[in-house]
């Protein structure tokens, strides 16, 4: 099963994403900060990353860059409650493959996860 890294500082959302993804059969690692996310990427590169854009100790764009430094093909889904065209453009320019504005339905996240992982295996 694919290993997914979730970098989300809101504990309730991190738990929700974790449960949702585990029910789909994925192995999930969660991180609540930029620092923890960077450590998780360094210790075991994930197959896919879901990263909040605003983290308590820095920028989620650093997560995208670190994931791509390990594996340029790794898909990164950015989620944020502070969606704007500028935020979306910055995330995509940094290498994100998808961008979701909170709140979003669980089905939208799952569809993106499956689509992005399928795209990387083609």
Secondary structure, 3 states (H helix, E strand, C coil): CCEEEEECCCHHHHHHHHHHHHHCCCEEEEECCHHHHHHHHHHCCCCEEEEECEECCEECHHHHHHHHHHCCCCEEEEEECCCCHHHHHHHHHHCCCEEEECCCCHHHHHHHHHHHHHHHHC
